[in-house]
Amino acid sequence: MGSLVVTPKSAEELKFLVDLLERLGISAQLLSEGEEAEFLTKHELTEAGKEFLENRAQTALQQKNRKTWQEVQAETAAKYNWPKS
């Protein structure tokens, strides 16, 4: 599995994210500005894609039995046997 961090806000944020990904066993690849621009152009959401994601988010927010972030995180941590911090 890999990840992609595009335009962190600061050097500290970049270091935090790369360190976190490393601790999780996920490789990170830093892109040059040109590679970043090419990636964003290639994978830019269409208006239909943006509308789909907005509708999906609104539908999820309207669910009465939706879980909190903490519940989802705890279930995921248990499922993958993540170490407790």
N, CA, C and O atoms as CSV, one atom per row, in Angstrom:
chain,resi,resn,atom,element,x,y,z
A,1,MET,N,N,0.854,-1.168,0.000
A,1,MET,CA,C,0.000,0.000,0.000
A,1,MET,C,C,0.897,1.226,0.000
A,1,MET,O,O,1.978,1.199,0.588
A,2,GLY,N,N,0.475,2.277,-0.636
A,2,GLY,CA,C,1.218,3.516,-0.668
A,2,GLY,C,C,0.302,4.684,-0.397
A,2,GLY,O,O,-0.916,4.531,-0.305
A,3,SER,N,N,0.892,5.841,-0.271
A,3,SER,CA,C,0.104,7.047,-0.040
A,3,SER,C,C,0.734,8.196,-0.795
A,3,SER,O,O,1.866,8.109,-1.271
A,4,LEU,N,N,-0.015,9.263,-0.894
A,4,LEU,CA,C,0.454,10.438,-1.602
A,4,LEU,C,C,0.070,11.652,-0.791
A,4,LEU,O,O,-1.112,11.860,-0.517
A,5,VAL,N,N,1.046,12.464,-0.396
A,5,VAL,CA,C,0.802,13.693,0.345
A,5,VAL,C,C,1.085,14.835,-0.605
A,5,VAL,O,O,2.213,14.993,-1.072
A,6,VAL,N,N,0.072,15.631,-0.893
A,6,VAL,CA,C,0.223,16.731,-1.834
A,6,VAL,C,C,0.143,18.047,-1.082
A,6,VAL,O,O,-0.830,18.301,-0.371
A,7,THR,N,N,1.151,18.877,-1.233
A,7,THR,CA,C,1.227,20.223,-0.689
A,7,THR,C,C,0.907,20.314,0.803
A,7,THR,O,O,-0.132,20.857,1.178
A,8,PRO,N,N,1.785,19.792,1.652
A,8,PRO,CA,C,1.586,20.010,3.084
A,8,PRO,C,C,1.748,21.499,3.392
A,8,PRO,O,O,2.431,22.217,2.662
A,9,LYS,N,N,1.122,21.956,4.469
A,9,LYS,CA,C,1.116,23.385,4.789
A,9,LYS,C,C,2.455,23.881,5.321
A,9,LYS,O,O,2.758,25.069,5.218
A,10,SER,N,N,3.262,22.981,5.889
A,10,SER,CA,C,4.547,23.387,6.445
A,10,SER,C,C,5.491,22.198,6.463
A,10,SER,O,O,5.080,21.059,6.242
A,11,ALA,N,N,6.762,22.476,6.730
A,11,ALA,CA,C,7.740,21.395,6.840
A,11,ALA,C,C,7.405,20.489,8.015
A,11,ALA,O,O,7.605,19.276,7.949
A,12,GLU,N,N,6.892,21.083,9.094
A,12,GLU,CA,C,6.512,20.294,10.269
A,12,GLU,C,C,5.362,19.347,9.934
A,12,GLU,O,O,5.367,18.192,10.359
A,13,GLU,N,N,4.378,19.829,9.175
A,13,GLU,CA,C,3.257,18.986,8.784
A,13,GLU,C,C,3.742,17.850,7.882
A,13,GLU,O,O,3.301,16.710,8.033
A,14,LEU,N,N,4.628,18.147,6.965
A,14,LEU,CA,C,5.182,17.119,6.091
A,14,LEU,C,C,5.899,16.057,6.906
A,14,LEU,O,O,5.686,14.864,6.688
A,15,LYS,N,N,6.746,16.470,7.843
A,15,LYS,CA,C,7.477,15.513,8.672
A,15,LYS,C,C,6.512,14.674,9.498
A,15,LYS,O,O,6.683,13.459,9.602
A,16,PHE,N,N,5.499,15.304,10.087
A,16,PHE,CA,C,4.515,14.572,10.888
A,16,PHE,C,C,3.828,13.503,10.043
A,16,PHE,O,O,3.722,12.350,10.463
A,17,LEU,N,N,3.365,13.881,8.858
A,17,LEU,CA,C,2.643,12.940,7.993
A,17,LEU,C,C,3.534,11.793,7.526
A,17,LEU,O,O,3.118,10.634,7.552
A,18,VAL,N,N,4.746,12.104,7.104
A,18,VAL,CA,C,5.653,11.070,6.630
A,18,VAL,C,C,6.014,10.120,7.781
A,18,VAL,O,O,6.056,8.905,7.591
A,19,ASP,N,N,6.274,10.675,8.976
A,19,ASP,CA,C,6.578,9.834,10.139
A,19,ASP,C,C,5.394,8.948,10.502
A,19,ASP,O,O,5.568,7.767,10.802
A,20,LEU,N,N,4.197,9.513,10.475
A,20,LEU,CA,C,2.996,8.745,10.799
A,20,LEU,C,C,2.806,7.601,9.801
A,20,LEU,O,O,2.561,6.461,10.194
A,21,LEU,N,N,2.918,7.909,8.528
A,21,LEU,CA,C,2.765,6.877,7.504
A,21,LEU,C,C,3.821,5.788,7.665
A,21,LEU,O,O,3.525,4.604,7.508
A,22,GLU,N,N,5.048,6.190,7.977
A,22,GLU,CA,C,6.123,5.219,8.175
A,22,GLU,C,C,5.800,4.289,9.344
A,22,GLU,O,O,5.998,3.078,9.247
A,23,ARG,N,N,5.297,4.858,10.461
A,23,ARG,CA,C,4.940,4.040,11.624
A,23,ARG,C,C,3.806,3.076,11.306
A,23,ARG,O,O,3.717,1.998,11.895
A,24,LEU,N,N,2.941,3.463,10.377
A,24,LEU,CA,C,1.832,2.598,9.969
A,24,LEU,C,C,2.258,1.597,8.899
A,24,LEU,O,O,1.460,0.764,8.467
A,25,GLY,N,N,3.517,1.681,8.474
A,25,GLY,CA,C,4.015,0.752,7.466
A,25,GLY,C,C,3.582,1.100,6.055
A,25,GLY,O,O,3.502,0.230,5.188
A,26,ILE,N,N,3.301,2.384,5.826
A,26,ILE,CA,C,2.847,2.849,4.513
A,26,ILE,C,C,3.946,3.706,3.900
A,26,ILE,O,O,4.438,4.645,4.525
A,27,SER,N,N,4.321,3.376,2.680
A,27,SER,CA,C,5.379,4.147,2.026
A,27,SER,C,C,4.846,5.499,1.576
A,27,SER,O,O,3.651,5.652,1.323
A,28,ALA,N,N,5.729,6.466,1.477
A,28,ALA,CA,C,5.345,7.807,1.028
A,28,ALA,C,C,6.270,8.224,-0.102
A,28,ALA,O,O,7.454,7.888,-0.100
A,29,GLN,N,N,5.734,8.949,-1.057
A,29,GLN,CA,C,6.516,9.448,-2.179
A,29,GLN,C,C,6.264,10.938,-2.291
A,29,GLN,O,O,5.114,11.370,-2.377
A,30,LEU,N,N,7.326,11.725,-2.291
A,30,LEU,CA,C,7.191,13.170,-2.412
A,30,LEU,C,C,7.250,13.543,-3.889
A,30,LEU,O,O,8.110,13.057,-4.624
A,31,LEU,N,N,6.340,14.400,-4.316
A,31,LEU,CA,C,6.276,14.820,-5.711
A,31,LEU,C,C,6.872,16.204,-5.885
A,31,LEU,O,O,6.777,17.055,-5.000
A,32,SER,N,N,7.483,16.414,-7.031
A,32,SER,CA,C,7.925,17.759,-7.379
A,32,SER,C,C,6.684,18.580,-7.734
A,32,SER,O,O,5.595,18.028,-7.893
A,33,GLU,N,N,6.847,19.875,-7.854
A,33,GLU,CA,C,5.714,20.726,-8.213
A,33,GLU,C,C,5.138,20.325,-9.572
A,33,GLU,O,O,3.921,20.332,-9.760
A,34,GLY,N,N,6.004,19.980,-10.509
A,34,GLY,CA,C,5.543,19.559,-11.836
A,34,GLY,C,C,4.759,18.262,-11.777
A,34,GLY,O,O,3.718,18.126,-12.421
A,35,GLU,N,N,5.268,17.294,-10.991
A,35,GLU,CA,C,4.563,16.019,-10.839
A,35,GLU,C,C,3.220,16.221,-10.143
A,35,GLU,O,O,2.225,15.581,-10.485
A,36,GLU,N,N,3.209,17.116,-9.166
A,36,GLU,CA,C,1.958,17.406,-8.456
A,36,GLU,C,C,0.928,18.012,-9.398
A,36,GLU,O,O,-0.234,17.605,-9.394
A,37,ALA,N,N,1.345,18.978,-10.202
A,37,ALA,CA,C,0.427,19.623,-11.145
A,37,ALA,C,C,-0.102,18.606,-12.150
A,37,ALA,O,O,-1.286,18.618,-12.484
A,38,GLU,N,N,0.776,17.725,-12.633
A,38,GLU,CA,C,0.359,16.705,-13.591
A,38,GLU,C,C,-0.654,15.747,-12.951
A,38,GLU,O,O,-1.659,15.400,-13.572
A,39,PHE,N,N,-0.389,15.322,-11.713
A,39,PHE,CA,C,-1.294,14.416,-11.010
A,39,PHE,C,C,-2.664,15.063,-10.823
A,39,PHE,O,O,-3.692,14.446,-11.102
A,40,LEU,N,N,-2.673,16.316,-10.347
A,40,LEU,CA,C,-3.943,16.994,-10.101
A,40,LEU,C,C,-4.728,17.199,-11.393
A,40,LEU,O,O,-5.952,17.072,-11.399
A,41,THR,N,N,-4.037,17.515,-12.483
A,41,THR,CA,C,-4.711,17.675,-13.765
A,41,THR,C,C,-5.292,16.344,-14.233
A,41,THR,O,O,-6.422,16.284,-14.719
A,42,LYS,N,N,-4.516,15.292,-14.084
A,42,LYS,CA,C,-4.951,13.962,-14.536
A,42,LYS,C,C,-6.130,13.439,-13.719
A,42,LYS,O,O,-7.009,12.769,-14.260
A,43,HIS,N,N,-6.154,13.742,-12.419
A,43,HIS,CA,C,-7.155,13.166,-11.530
A,43,HIS,C,C,-8.185,14.184,-11.030
A,43,HIS,O,O,-8.889,13.939,-10.050
A,44,GLU,N,N,-8.261,15.313,-11.708
A,44,GLU,CA,C,-9.211,16.343,-11.290
A,44,GLU,C,C,-10.641,15.811,-11.386
A,44,GLU,O,O,-11.013,15.146,-12.352
A,45,LEU,N,N,-11.415,16.118,-10.377
A,45,LEU,CA,C,-12.808,15.677,-10.377
A,45,LEU,C,C,-13.612,16.460,-11.399
A,45,LEU,O,O,-13.440,17.669,-11.555
A,46,THR,N,N,-14.469,15.770,-12.073
A,46,THR,CA,C,-15.402,16.431,-12.982
A,46,THR,C,C,-16.533,17.018,-12.143
A,46,THR,O,O,-16.650,16.707,-10.958
A,47,GLU,N,N,-17.344,17.842,-12.732
A,47,GLU,CA,C,-18.496,18.391,-12.011
A,47,GLU,C,C,-19.428,17.271,-11.565
A,47,GLU,O,O,-19.984,17.325,-10.468
A,48,ALA,N,N,-19.602,16.255,-12.413
A,48,ALA,CA,C,-20.445,15.114,-12.043
A,48,ALA,C,C,-19.853,14.382,-10.840
A,48,ALA,O,O,-20.592,13.953,-9.953
A,49,GLY,N,N,-18.532,14.236,-10.801
A,49,GLY,CA,C,-17.871,13.586,-9.682
A,49,GLY,C,C,-18.017,14.378,-8.399
A,49,GLY,O,O,-18.257,13.810,-7.333
A,50,LYS,N,N,-17.871,15.703,-8.503
A,50,LYS,CA,C,-18.033,16.569,-7.329
A,50,LYS,C,C,-19.466,16.492,-6.811
A,50,LYS,O,O,-19.690,16.423,-5.603
A,51,GLU,N,N,-20.436,16.506,-7.727
A,51,GLU,CA,C,-21.845,16.420,-7.334
A,51,GLU,C,C,-22.136,15.080,-6.661
A,51,GLU,O,O,-22.842,15.034,-5.653
A,52,PHE,N,N,-21.597,13.991,-7.210
A,52,PHE,CA,C,-21.783,12.672,-6.616
A,52,PHE,C,C,-21.246,12.646,-5.185
A,52,PHE,O,O,-21.926,12.173,-4.274
A,53,LEU,N,N,-20.016,13.157,-4.984
A,53,LEU,CA,C,-19.429,13.144,-3.644
A,53,LEU,C,C,-20.221,14.010,-2.672
A,53,LEU,O,O,-20.397,13.634,-1.513
A,54,GLU,N,N,-20.697,15.157,-3.127
A,54,GLU,CA,C,-21.502,16.029,-2.269
A,54,GLU,C,C,-22.805,15.341,-1.877
A,54,GLU,O,O,-23.199,15.378,-0.712
A,55,ASN,N,N,-23.470,14.719,-2.837
A,55,ASN,CA,C,-24.719,14.003,-2.534
A,55,ASN,C,C,-24.462,12.844,-1.581
A,55,ASN,O,O,-25.250,12.604,-0.667
A,56,ARG,N,N,-23.366,12.128,-1.791
A,56,ARG,CA,C,-23.024,10.989,-0.926
A,56,ARG,C,C,-22.763,11.468,0.500
A,56,ARG,O,O,-23.198,10.833,1.461
A,57,ALA,N,N,-22.050,12.589,0.637
A,57,ALA,CA,C,-21.764,13.135,1.962
A,57,ALA,C,C,-23.060,13.577,2.649
A,57,ALA,O,O,-23.248,13.317,3.838
A,58,GLN,N,N,-23.946,14.235,1.919
A,58,GLN,CA,C,-25.212,14.686,2.508
A,58,GLN,C,C,-26.068,13.501,2.942
A,58,GLN,O,O,-26.694,13.541,4.001
A,59,THR,N,N,-26.098,12.457,2.137
A,59,THR,CA,C,-26.856,11.255,2.487
A,59,THR,C,C,-26.292,10.629,3.764
A,59,THR,O,O,-27.047,10.235,4.653
A,60,ALA,N,N,-24.979,10.542,3.849
A,60,ALA,CA,C,-24.343,9.952,5.030
A,60,ALA,C,C,-24.631,10.783,6.281
A,60,ALA,O,O,-24.868,10.231,7.356
A,61,LEU,N,N,-24.610,12.105,6.140
A,61,LEU,CA,C,-24.859,12.977,7.295
A,61,LEU,C,C,-26.299,12.885,7.792
A,61,LEU,O,O,-26.569,13.165,8.960
A,62,GLN,N,N,-27.210,12.500,6.929
A,62,GLN,CA,C,-28.621,12.418,7.311
A,62,GLN,C,C,-28.984,11.093,7.978
A,62,GLN,O,O,-30.091,10.945,8.496
A,63,GLN,N,N,-28.063,10.134,7.969
A,63,GLN,CA,C,-28.354,8.850,8.606
A,63,GLN,C,C,-28.440,9.040,10.120
A,63,GLN,O,O,-27.553,9.639,10.730
A,64,LYS,N,N,-29.497,8.535,10.710
A,64,LYS,CA,C,-29.707,8.713,12.134
A,64,LYS,C,C,-28.781,7.850,12.985
A,64,LYS,O,O,-28.448,8.226,14.109
A,65,ASN,N,N,-28.364,6.707,12.467
A,65,ASN,CA,C,-27.540,5.790,13.250
A,65,ASN,C,C,-26.060,5.843,12.861
A,65,ASN,O,O,-25.341,4.864,13.064
A,66,ARG,N,N,-25.594,6.959,12.309
A,66,ARG,CA,C,-24.199,7.026,11.884
A,66,ARG,C,C,-23.279,7.044,13.104
A,66,ARG,O,O,-23.666,7.501,14.180
A,67,LYS,N,N,-22.080,6.551,12.924
A,67,LYS,CA,C,-21.109,6.418,14.002
A,67,LYS,C,C,-20.258,7.674,14.116
A,67,LYS,O,O,-20.093,8.419,13.151
A,68,THR,N,N,-19.722,7.896,15.311
A,68,THR,CA,C,-18.795,9.004,15.517
A,68,THR,C,C,-17.427,8.603,14.984
A,68,THR,O,O,-17.154,7.424,14.759
A,69,TRP,N,N,-16.573,9.599,14.785
A,69,TRP,CA,C,-15.218,9.333,14.324
A,69,TRP,C,C,-14.509,8.400,15.299
A,69,TRP,O,O,-13.792,7.496,14.871
A,70,GLN,N,N,-14.696,8.602,16.594
A,70,GLN,CA,C,-14.028,7.779,17.590
A,70,GLN,C,C,-14.471,6.316,17.485
A,70,GLN,O,O,-13.650,5.412,17.636
A,71,GLU,N,N,-15.749,6.078,17.230
A,71,GLU,CA,C,-16.255,4.712,17.079
A,71,GLU,C,C,-15.648,4.040,15.846
A,71,GLU,O,O,-15.235,2.882,15.902
A,72,VAL,N,N,-15.600,4.764,14.751
A,72,VAL,CA,C,-15.034,4.213,13.519
A,72,VAL,C,C,-13.553,3.916,13.727
A,72,VAL,O,O,-13.070,2.860,13.317
A,73,GLN,N,N,-12.832,4.836,14.358
A,73,GLN,CA,C,-11.407,4.650,14.599
A,73,GLN,C,C,-11.165,3.445,15.499
A,73,GLN,O,O,-10.266,2.648,15.233
A,74,ALA,N,N,-11.955,3.300,16.561
A,74,ALA,CA,C,-11.794,2.172,17.484
A,74,ALA,C,C,-12.067,0.843,16.775
A,74,ALA,O,O,-11.328,-0.124,16.964
A,75,GLU,N,N,-13.120,0.792,15.965
A,75,GLU,CA,C,-13.436,-0.436,15.228
A,75,GLU,C,C,-12.335,-0.785,14.234
A,75,GLU,O,O,-11.965,-1.952,14.098
A,76,THR,N,N,-11.812,0.220,13.541
A,76,THR,CA,C,-10.749,-0.009,12.570
A,76,THR,C,C,-9.479,-0.481,13.271
A,76,THR,O,O,-8.809,-1.403,12.805
A,77,ALA,N,N,-9.153,0.157,14.393
A,77,ALA,CA,C,-7.967,-0.239,15.158
A,77,ALA,C,C,-8.085,-1.682,15.633
A,77,ALA,O,O,-7.115,-2.439,15.578
A,78,ALA,N,N,-9.261,-2.058,16.096
A,78,ALA,CA,C,-9.479,-3.438,16.558
A,78,ALA,C,C,-9.409,-4.420,15.380
A,78,ALA,O,O,-8.819,-5.495,15.496
A,79,LYS,N,N,-10.010,-4.045,14.257
A,79,LYS,CA,C,-10.033,-4.921,13.084
A,79,LYS,C,C,-8.623,-5.228,12.592
A,79,LYS,O,O,-8.319,-6.368,12.242
A,80,TYR,N,N,-7.768,-4.217,12.567
A,80,TYR,CA,C,-6.409,-4.389,12.043
A,80,TYR,C,C,-5.366,-4.588,13.136
A,80,TYR,O,O,-4.167,-4.619,12.861
A,81,ASN,N,N,-5.834,-4.722,14.387
A,81,ASN,CA,C,-4.950,-4.964,15.518
A,81,ASN,C,C,-3.860,-3.909,15.631
A,81,ASN,O,O,-2.695,-4.243,15.849
A,82,TRP,N,N,-4.230,-2.625,15.481
A,82,TRP,CA,C,-3.261,-1.532,15.607
A,82,TRP,C,C,-2.817,-1.427,17.045
A,82,TRP,O,O,-3.607,-1.680,17.955
A,83,PRO,N,N,-1.551,-1.054,17.272
A,83,PRO,CA,C,-1.088,-0.895,18.657
A,83,PRO,C,C,-1.793,0.289,19.327
A,83,PRO,O,O,-2.093,1.296,18.685
A,84,LYS,N,N,-2.043,0.150,20.600
A,84,LYS,CA,C,-2.682,1.240,21.351
A,84,LYS,C,C,-1.633,2.287,21.679
A,84,LYS,O,O,-0.507,1.951,22.045
A,85,SER,N,N,-2.000,3.562,21.548
A,85,SER,CA,C,-1.031,4.631,21.807
A,85,SER,C,C,-1.180,5.172,23.199
A,85,SER,O,O,-0.445,6.078,23.592
